[in-house]
Amino acid sequence: MFRLAQAEPIATGHVREVYQHPDDPDLLIKVISTASIAERWDNGPWIRRLARSGPYKDFVREFREYVTSIHKGDYATSPLARVVGIEMTDIGLGQVVEKVRTPDGRLAPTLHAWVQAEGFTDRTRAALEEFYARLLAHDVIAADLHAWNVVYGEDSRGGPRLIMIDGFGEKNLIPHCSMSRSHNASRTKKKYERMLARTRAEAPKP
């Protein structure tokens, strides 16, 4: 069991806390926060509690989507962060993922932070076009596609490139995105164009 209770998370979201893996500098451990379990599971809608994996259903959804993206993409490098496995911690079940880094080893910036720091450049445009093409090639269900769930960096598979680290996989009760590749591509296009427009609009002016 990994002991994280006394450690400081390196990133915190509404649902999860992200910790450095105690034994491997190349890995991270994502844990569902206690407050989120209470809010979204214990006190959430009854239908949410039908999931057999309980509050860890997002881990199952993302692992399934990661595996599917590799298969659908003919075993090329997925545009999703590499899911390594599951480990028990002293604050609950943890999802182990590979860290996406900058060349000097720091945590990779989100697309939003990258553009805020460097502006919307030709390099940004090219990286986004390549990322979008890989989403389609791998038939990724990009449920929550926005500039805070995508980072720009490198991992053991190469880079730098844009990688989706969160919010992927089928969330719909009727899995219509899983049923039709063309339907999923159409929805991905709309989400990508919305993210692109917002990222451009919020970029610093030259």
Backbone as JSON, one array per atom type, in Angstrom:
{
  "sequence": "MFRLAQAEPIATGHVREVYQHPDDPDLLIKVISTASIAERWDNGPWIRRLARSGPYKDFVREFREYVTSIHKGDYATSPLARVVGIEMTDIGLGQVVEKVRTPDGRLAPTLHAWVQAEGFTDRTRAALEEFYARLLAHDVIAADLHAWNVVYGEDSRGGPRLIMIDGFGEKNLIPHCSMSRSHNASRTKKKYERMLARTRAEAPKP",
  "N": [[0.84, -1.2, 0.0], [0.54, 2.19, -0.89], [1.54, 5.1, 0.84], [-0.03, 8.0, 1.14], [-1.32, 9.85, 2.64], [-0.01, 11.78, 4.2], [1.26, 13.22, 2.32], [1.63, 15.98, 0.0], [-0.66, 16.88, -2.49], [0.2, 17.25, -5.96], [-1.4, 18.36, -7.79], [-4.78, 19.44, -7.88], [-8.15, 18.74, -8.41], [-11.73, 19.15, -8.98], [-12.75, 16.66, -8.49], [-10.61, 14.82, -8.2], [-7.41, 14.15, -6.64], [-3.99, 14.58, -7.33], [-1.01, 12.83, -7.0], [2.54, 12.61, -6.63], [4.1, 9.62, -7.59], [5.37, 7.52, -5.09], [7.58, 5.84, -5.53], [8.5, 6.07, -8.12], [9.66, 8.44, -10.3], [8.58, 8.95, -12.77], [5.92, 8.48, -12.75], [2.48, 9.11, -11.76], [-0.08, 9.23, -9.21], [-3.51, 9.11, -9.17], [-6.14, 10.0, -7.09], [-9.45, 9.61, -5.9], [-11.01, 12.23, -4.29], [-11.94, 12.46, -0.82], [-14.0, 14.25, -0.2], [-15.25, 14.48, -2.68], [-16.23, 11.88, -3.08], [-18.13, 11.78, -1.05], [-19.85, 13.84, -1.89], [-20.56, 13.25, -4.6], [-21.13, 10.57, -4.64], [-21.99, 9.27, -2.1], [-24.0, 11.11, -1.36], [-25.12, 11.68, -3.75], [-27.2, 11.44, -6.8], [-29.4, 8.6, -6.92], [-29.14, 6.94, -9.13], [-26.51, 7.07, -9.85], [-25.27, 5.44, -8.08], [-25.62, 2.94, -9.04], [-23.52, 1.98, -10.44], [-21.24, -0.66, -10.67], [-18.61, -0.49, -9.97], [-18.58, 1.5, -8.17], [-17.57, 4.61, -6.66], [-15.34, 4.63, -8.19], [-15.83, 4.42, -10.85], [-15.06, 6.13, -12.89], [-12.36, 5.58, -13.2], [-12.49, 3.04, -14.34], [-13.88, 3.64, -16.71], [-12.04, 5.37, -18.02], [-9.79, 3.7, -18.29], [-10.8, 1.76, -19.98], [-11.31, 3.33, -22.24], [-8.73, 4.17, -22.9], [-7.47, 1.72, -23.6], [-9.16, 1.0, -25.74], [-8.65, 3.11, -27.52], [-6.07, 2.57, -28.37], [-6.42, 0.15, -29.72], [-8.33, 0.92, -31.71], [-6.81, 2.74, -33.09], [-5.04, 1.27, -34.57], [-2.87, 0.41, -33.05], [-1.05, 2.45, -32.89], [0.54, 5.32, -31.3], [-1.42, 6.44, -28.68], [-3.49, 9.39, -28.28], [-4.09, 9.83, -25.68], [-3.28, 10.1, -22.2], [-0.97, 7.78, -20.79], [-2.27, 5.05, -19.2], [-1.32, 3.25, -16.43], [-2.0, 1.46, -14.35], [-3.69, 0.17, -11.4], [-3.47, 0.93, -7.96], [-3.46, 0.3, -4.43], [-3.9, 2.75, -1.91], [-3.35, 4.61, 1.16], [-5.39, 6.4, 1.24], [-7.41, 5.57, -0.3], [-8.38, 3.85, -3.39], [-6.06, 4.09, -6.05], [-5.37, 5.49, -9.25], [-2.83, 4.77, -11.44], [-0.78, 6.63, -13.53], [1.23, 7.61, -16.37], [3.52, 10.28, -16.05], [3.29, 13.35, -17.76], [5.7, 15.44, -19.08], [7.68, 18.5, -19.1], [10.6, 19.37, -21.11], [12.59, 19.81, -19.17], [11.79, 18.3, -17.06], [9.67, 19.12, -15.45], [6.15, 19.17, -14.48], [3.97, 18.91, -17.21], [2.53, 21.78, -18.85], [-0.94, 22.76, -18.96], [-2.96, 23.02, -21.95], [-4.22, 25.5, -21.91], [-2.58, 26.97, -20.08], [-0.15, 26.87, -21.45], [-0.68, 28.32, -23.81], [-1.34, 30.76, -22.67], [1.16, 31.48, -21.73], [2.84, 31.53, -24.0], [1.38, 32.49, -26.11], [-0.88, 32.25, -28.97], [0.48, 30.55, -31.32], [2.11, 29.62, -34.46], [3.19, 27.15, -33.9], [1.49, 26.28, -31.87], [-0.9, 26.05, -33.32], [-0.24, 24.02, -35.16], [0.29, 21.88, -33.41], [-2.24, 21.54, -32.27], [-3.75, 20.8, -34.53], [-2.54, 18.37, -35.17], [-3.13, 16.93, -32.85], [-5.95, 16.86, -32.92], [-6.32, 15.35, -35.26], [-5.3, 12.92, -34.38], [-7.09, 12.27, -32.34], [-9.34, 11.66, -33.9], [-8.32, 9.59, -35.52], [-7.91, 7.6, -33.64], [-10.41, 7.21, -32.73], [-11.34, 8.41, -30.35], [-13.4, 8.94, -27.56], [-14.0, 11.91, -26.52], [-15.03, 13.1, -23.93], [-14.98, 15.31, -22.08], [-13.7, 17.67, -23.43], [-11.52, 20.13, -23.17], [-9.37, 23.01, -22.64], [-8.08, 22.62, -20.24], [-7.92, 19.99, -19.72], [-6.08, 18.98, -21.4], [-2.66, 18.61, -22.06], [0.64, 19.94, -22.84], [3.44, 18.29, -23.66], [5.95, 15.75, -23.02], [6.4, 12.16, -22.91], [7.23, 8.72, -22.18], [6.62, 7.79, -24.66], [7.28, 9.65, -26.48], [7.34, 13.0, -27.94], [7.66, 16.66, -27.81], [4.07, 16.97, -27.52], [0.49, 17.4, -27.77], [-1.53, 16.03, -25.25], [-4.29, 14.29, -24.0], [-5.35, 14.25, -20.73], [-7.41, 13.74, -19.01], [-10.98, 13.2, -18.54], [-11.92, 11.52, -20.62], [-13.7, 9.0, -22.5], [-16.79, 7.1, -22.63], [-19.64, 8.61, -21.32], [-22.34, 8.65, -21.44], [-25.62, 7.47, -20.68], [-27.06, 5.93, -22.53], [-24.96, 4.52, -24.73], [-24.19, 6.16, -27.15], [-22.05, 7.32, -28.5], [-20.19, 5.31, -28.57], [-21.41, 3.57, -30.25], [-21.36, 4.46, -32.88], [-18.88, 5.39, -35.08], [-18.77, 7.55, -36.86], [-20.67, 9.28, -35.8], [-19.5, 9.8, -33.31], [-17.19, 11.1, -34.23], [-18.32, 13.41, -35.32], [-19.33, 14.69, -33.04], [-16.93, 15.04, -31.65], [-15.63, 16.83, -33.35], [-17.2, 19.17, -33.04], [-16.72, 19.71, -30.32], [-13.96, 20.05, -30.34], [-13.7, 22.29, -32.04], [-15.0, 24.19, -30.49], [-13.29, 24.29, -28.25], [-10.95, 25.17, -29.54], [-11.74, 27.72, -30.51], [-12.24, 29.06, -28.1], [-9.73, 28.92, -26.87], [-8.14, 30.41, -28.65], [-9.46, 32.91, -28.41], [-8.92, 33.58, -25.76], [-6.23, 33.83, -25.7], [-3.19, 35.7, -25.13], [-2.84, 38.95, -26.54], [-0.77, 39.73, -29.34]],
  "CA": [[0.0, 0.0, 0.0], [1.27, 3.45, -0.91], [1.09, 6.02, 1.88], [-0.14, 9.35, 0.58], [-2.11, 10.7, 3.55], [0.79, 12.9, 4.69], [1.88, 13.89, 1.17], [0.9, 17.08, -0.61], [-0.95, 16.64, -3.91], [0.84, 18.19, -6.87], [-2.5, 18.98, -8.52], [-6.07, 19.15, -7.25], [-9.32, 19.1, -9.2], [-12.99, 19.06, -8.24], [-13.03, 15.26, -8.17], [-9.42, 14.03, -7.89], [-6.13, 14.71, -6.21], [-2.91, 13.92, -8.05], [0.19, 12.74, -6.18], [3.73, 11.99, -7.2], [4.28, 8.23, -7.19], [6.48, 7.5, -4.12], [8.72, 5.0, -5.94], [8.87, 6.24, -9.53], [9.49, 9.84, -10.68], [7.89, 9.05, -14.06], [4.51, 8.12, -12.59], [1.6, 9.84, -10.85], [-1.22, 8.47, -8.69], [-4.73, 9.91, -9.04], [-7.02, 9.47, -6.04], [-10.73, 10.31, -5.75], [-10.99, 12.9, -2.99], [-12.98, 12.07, 0.13], [-15.13, 15.18, -0.35], [-15.94, 14.15, -3.92], [-16.98, 10.64, -2.86], [-19.3, 12.13, -0.24], [-20.77, 14.69, -2.65], [-21.03, 12.68, -5.86], [-21.51, 9.17, -4.49], [-22.83, 9.03, -0.91], [-25.16, 12.01, -1.35], [-25.49, 11.96, -5.13], [-28.4, 10.78, -7.31], [-29.39, 7.15, -6.72], [-28.74, 6.24, -10.35], [-25.05, 7.05, -9.88], [-24.81, 4.34, -7.23], [-25.82, 1.66, -9.72], [-22.24, 1.54, -11.01], [-20.68, -1.75, -9.87], [-17.29, -0.07, -9.49], [-18.76, 2.55, -7.17], [-17.02, 5.93, -7.0], [-14.17, 4.46, -9.06], [-16.29, 4.12, -12.21], [-14.28, 6.93, -13.84], [-11.13, 4.84, -13.47], [-12.85, 1.97, -15.28], [-14.21, 4.28, -17.99], [-10.83, 5.88, -18.67], [-8.92, 2.6, -18.69], [-11.43, 1.15, -21.16], [-11.12, 4.21, -23.39], [-7.31, 4.13, -23.26], [-7.25, 0.47, -24.33], [-9.9, 1.09, -27.0], [-7.98, 4.06, -28.42], [-4.92, 1.88, -28.96], [-6.96, -0.82, -30.69], [-8.95, 1.63, -32.83], [-5.77, 3.45, -33.82], [-4.1, 0.29, -35.15], [-1.73, 0.24, -32.15], [-0.19, 3.63, -32.89], [0.54, 6.02, -30.0], [-2.7, 7.06, -28.35], [-3.42, 10.79, -27.82], [-4.48, 9.85, -24.28], [-2.22, 9.81, -21.24], [-0.8, 6.34, -20.61], [-2.76, 4.5, -17.94], [-0.4, 2.17, -16.06], [-2.68, 0.44, -13.55], [-4.4, 0.54, -10.18], [-2.77, 0.56, -6.73], [-4.13, 0.7, -3.19], [-3.21, 3.75, -1.09], [-4.01, 4.78, 2.46], [-6.52, 7.32, 1.1], [-8.32, 5.0, -1.28], [-7.83, 3.27, -4.6], [-5.38, 5.08, -6.88], [-5.1, 5.2, -10.65], [-1.44, 5.11, -11.76], [-0.62, 7.09, -14.91], [2.55, 8.16, -16.65], [3.61, 11.74, -15.98], [3.65, 14.08, -18.97], [6.67, 16.41, -18.57], [8.41, 19.44, -19.95], [11.95, 18.83, -21.33], [13.42, 19.88, -17.96], [11.27, 17.39, -16.05], [8.52, 19.64, -14.7], [4.83, 18.75, -14.94], [3.62, 19.62, -18.45], [1.46, 22.76, -18.69], [-2.17, 22.56, -19.72], [-3.05, 23.81, -23.18], [-4.56, 26.88, -21.52], [-1.39, 27.61, -19.5], [0.85, 26.96, -22.52], [-1.05, 29.43, -24.69], [-1.22, 32.0, -21.91], [2.57, 31.82, -21.58], [3.54, 31.71, -25.27], [0.51, 33.01, -27.15], [-1.37, 31.28, -29.96], [1.5, 30.64, -32.36], [2.05, 28.59, -35.51], [3.47, 25.88, -33.23], [0.25, 25.91, -31.2], [-1.86, 25.63, -34.34], [0.2, 22.73, -35.7], [0.11, 20.88, -32.35], [-3.68, 21.3, -32.15], [-4.2, 20.07, -35.71], [-2.06, 17.0, -35.03], [-3.89, 16.34, -31.75], [-7.3, 16.59, -33.42], [-6.22, 14.24, -36.21], [-5.09, 11.68, -33.62], [-8.37, 11.95, -31.69], [-10.2, 11.02, -34.9], [-7.7, 8.34, -35.95], [-8.05, 6.62, -32.57], [-11.84, 7.15, -32.37], [-11.43, 8.73, -28.92], [-14.58, 9.63, -27.03], [-13.43, 13.02, -25.73], [-16.23, 13.57, -23.24], [-14.77, 16.66, -21.52], [-12.57, 18.2, -24.17], [-11.27, 21.56, -22.98], [-7.94, 23.34, -22.57], [-7.51, 22.26, -18.94], [-7.78, 18.54, -19.71], [-5.07, 18.66, -22.41], [-1.36, 19.19, -21.69], [1.66, 19.92, -23.89], [4.69, 17.79, -23.09], [6.48, 14.5, -23.53], [6.45, 11.02, -22.01], [8.09, 7.66, -22.71], [6.23, 7.5, -26.04], [7.78, 10.71, -27.34], [6.84, 14.35, -27.76], [6.44, 17.15, -27.17], [2.81, 16.94, -28.26], [-0.68, 17.57, -26.91], [-2.02, 14.76, -24.72], [-5.47, 14.43, -23.15], [-5.03, 13.58, -19.47], [-8.6, 13.57, -18.17], [-12.26, 13.47, -19.17], [-12.18, 10.75, -21.83], [-14.51, 7.8, -22.32], [-18.25, 7.23, -22.75], [-20.34, 8.95, -20.08], [-23.78, 8.66, -21.69], [-26.36, 6.29, -20.23], [-27.14, 5.19, -23.79], [-23.61, 4.79, -25.24], [-24.33, 6.42, -28.59], [-20.74, 7.61, -29.1], [-19.53, 4.02, -28.79], [-22.15, 2.83, -31.26], [-21.12, 4.94, -34.23], [-17.64, 6.14, -35.21], [-19.04, 8.82, -37.54], [-21.38, 10.12, -34.83], [-18.5, 10.26, -32.35], [-16.32, 12.07, -34.91], [-19.06, 14.66, -35.44], [-19.35, 15.32, -31.71], [-15.56, 15.46, -31.35], [-15.38, 18.02, -34.16], [-17.86, 20.31, -32.39], [-16.02, 20.0, -29.06], [-12.64, 20.57, -30.69], [-13.85, 23.65, -32.56], [-15.34, 25.05, -29.35], [-12.05, 24.47, -27.49], [-10.05, 25.97, -30.36], [-12.22, 29.1, -30.53], [-12.04, 29.66, -26.77], [-8.29, 29.05, -26.64], [-7.71, 31.57, -29.44], [-10.04, 34.13, -27.87], [-8.33, 33.89, -24.46], [-4.77, 33.98, -25.84], [-2.69, 37.08, -25.04], [-2.71, 39.62, -27.82], [0.65, 40.0, -29.65]],
  "C": [[0.87, 1.25, 0.0], [0.68, 4.41, 0.11], [1.16, 7.45, 1.35], [-0.8, 10.34, 1.52], [-1.33, 11.93, 4.02], [1.47, 13.67, 3.55], [1.0, 15.02, 0.67], [0.6, 16.74, -2.06], [-0.25, 17.67, -4.78], [-0.18, 18.87, -7.78], [-3.8, 18.54, -7.87], [-7.19, 19.62, -8.17], [-10.57, 18.99, -8.34], [-13.23, 17.64, -7.74], [-11.79, 14.53, -7.64], [-8.28, 14.86, -7.33], [-5.04, 13.9, -6.87], [-1.64, 13.99, -7.2], [1.35, 12.19, -7.01], [3.81, 10.55, -6.69], [5.5, 8.14, -6.26], [7.72, 6.79, -4.62], [9.21, 5.24, -7.36], [8.62, 7.68, -9.97], [8.74, 10.03, -12.0], [6.39, 8.79, -13.97], [3.8, 9.05, -11.6], [0.52, 8.9, -10.34], [-2.39, 9.44, -8.51], [-5.66, 9.22, -8.04], [-8.31, 10.29, -6.03], [-10.76, 10.94, -4.36], [-12.17, 12.45, -2.12], [-14.21, 12.94, -0.02], [-15.93, 14.86, -1.6], [-16.76, 12.89, -3.77], [-18.25, 10.93, -2.07], [-20.34, 12.89, -1.07], [-21.4, 13.95, -3.83], [-21.54, 11.25, -5.72], [-22.46, 8.97, -3.3], [-24.11, 9.86, -0.93], [-25.64, 12.36, -2.76], [-26.77, 11.26, -5.54], [-28.3, 9.26, -7.2], [-28.87, 6.41, -7.94], [-27.21, 6.12, -10.45], [-24.51, 5.85, -9.1], [-25.06, 2.96, -7.83], [-24.51, 1.11, -10.29], [-21.6, 0.49, -10.1], [-19.32, -1.39, -9.29], [-17.37, 1.11, -8.53], [-18.15, 3.88, -7.6], [-15.81, 5.85, -7.92], [-14.57, 4.15, -10.51], [-15.54, 4.94, -13.25], [-12.96, 6.26, -14.18], [-11.38, 3.75, -14.51], [-13.12, 2.54, -16.66], [-12.95, 4.73, -18.72], [-9.89, 4.77, -19.1], [-9.48, 1.92, -19.94], [-11.18, 2.01, -22.4], [-9.66, 4.23, -23.85], [-7.0, 2.87, -24.08], [-7.92, 0.52, -25.7], [-9.2, 2.0, -27.99], [-6.77, 3.43, -29.09], [-5.38, 0.91, -30.04], [-7.51, -0.12, -31.93], [-7.92, 2.35, -33.69], [-4.71, 2.55, -34.41], [-2.78, 0.24, -34.39], [-0.67, 1.33, -32.28], [-0.3, 4.31, -31.52], [-0.77, 6.75, -29.78], [-2.5, 8.52, -27.97], [-3.84, 10.94, -26.36], [-3.28, 9.55, -23.39], [-2.17, 8.32, -20.95], [-1.26, 5.91, -19.22], [-1.94, 3.25, -17.61], [-1.1, 1.08, -15.26], [-3.38, 1.03, -12.34], [-3.57, 0.07, -8.98], [-3.59, 1.02, -5.52], [-3.27, 1.72, -2.46], [-3.94, 3.87, 0.24], [-5.11, 5.82, 2.42], [-7.46, 6.85, -0.01], [-7.6, 4.43, -2.49], [-7.23, 4.36, -5.48], [-5.18, 4.6, -8.3], [-3.68, 5.68, -10.97], [-1.34, 5.45, -13.24], [0.8, 7.59, -15.11], [2.49, 9.68, -16.62], [3.97, 12.3, -17.36], [4.47, 15.28, -18.51], [7.05, 17.45, -19.6], [9.81, 18.86, -20.16], [12.84, 18.87, -20.09], [12.83, 19.1, -16.79], [10.09, 17.89, -15.23], [7.22, 19.07, -15.26], [4.43, 19.57, -16.16], [2.48, 20.6, -18.21], [0.21, 22.32, -19.45], [-2.11, 23.38, -21.0], [-3.34, 25.27, -22.86], [-3.32, 27.61, -21.01], [-0.32, 27.82, -20.56], [0.57, 28.16, -23.42], [-0.97, 30.76, -23.95], [0.23, 32.44, -21.79], [3.23, 32.2, -22.91], [2.69, 32.36, -26.36], [0.05, 31.91, -28.1], [-0.49, 31.42, -31.2], [1.26, 29.59, -33.45], [2.31, 27.21, -34.9], [2.22, 25.37, -32.51], [-0.74, 25.34, -32.2], [-1.51, 24.24, -34.88], [-0.02, 21.61, -34.67], [-1.37, 20.53, -32.19], [-4.2, 20.49, -33.34], [-3.78, 18.61, -35.64], [-2.86, 16.26, -33.95], [-5.3, 15.96, -32.21], [-7.3, 15.4, -34.37], [-6.06, 12.91, -35.47], [-6.34, 11.29, -32.82], [-9.28, 11.19, -32.65], [-9.63, 9.66, -35.31], [-7.87, 7.23, -34.92], [-9.49, 6.51, -32.07], [-12.05, 7.42, -30.89], [-12.76, 9.39, -28.6], [-14.07, 10.68, -26.05], [-14.56, 13.72, -24.99], [-16.1, 15.01, -22.74], [-13.54, 17.27, -22.19], [-12.49, 19.71, -23.96], [-9.79, 21.76, -22.65], [-7.29, 23.05, -21.22], [-7.34, 20.75, -18.8], [-6.76, 18.05, -20.75], [-3.77, 19.34, -22.0], [-0.39, 19.08, -22.86], [2.98, 19.49, -23.27], [5.08, 16.47, -23.71], [6.4, 13.42, -22.46], [7.31, 9.95, -22.66], [7.78, 7.33, -24.16], [6.69, 8.58, -27.01], [7.16, 12.06, -27.02], [7.93, 15.37, -28.06], [5.24, 17.13, -28.12], [1.68, 17.2, -27.26], [-1.23, 16.2, -26.53], [-3.22, 15.04, -23.82], [-5.25, 13.61, -21.89], [-6.25, 13.24, -18.63], [-9.84, 13.72, -19.03], [-12.55, 12.69, -20.44], [-12.97, 9.49, -21.5], [-16.0, 8.12, -22.35], [-18.89, 7.5, -21.41], [-21.86, 8.83, -20.22], [-24.43, 7.36, -21.25], [-26.63, 5.37, -21.41], [-25.85, 5.49, -24.53], [-23.57, 5.05, -26.74], [-23.0, 6.76, -29.25], [-19.97, 6.31, -29.41], [-20.17, 3.25, -29.94], [-21.8, 3.22, -32.69], [-19.86, 5.8, -34.28], [-17.9, 7.5, -35.86], [-19.77, 9.79, -36.61], [-20.4, 10.67, -33.79], [-17.58, 11.31, -32.97], [-17.01, 13.42, -35.04], [-19.1, 15.41, -34.11], [-17.96, 15.82, -31.32], [-15.21, 16.73, -32.1], [-15.97, 19.26, -33.5], [-17.12, 20.7, -31.11], [-14.64, 20.6, -29.33], [-12.74, 22.01, -31.17], [-14.21, 24.63, -31.45], [-14.09, 25.33, -28.51], [-11.08, 25.37, -28.24], [-10.45, 27.44, -30.33], [-11.98, 29.77, -29.18], [-10.58, 29.88, -26.49], [-7.73, 30.25, -27.41], [-8.19, 32.88, -28.82], [-9.38, 34.56, -26.57], [-6.82, 34.05, -24.53], [-4.36, 35.44, -25.7], [-2.53, 37.69, -26.43], [-1.24, 39.94, -28.09], [0.97, 41.49, -29.55]]
}
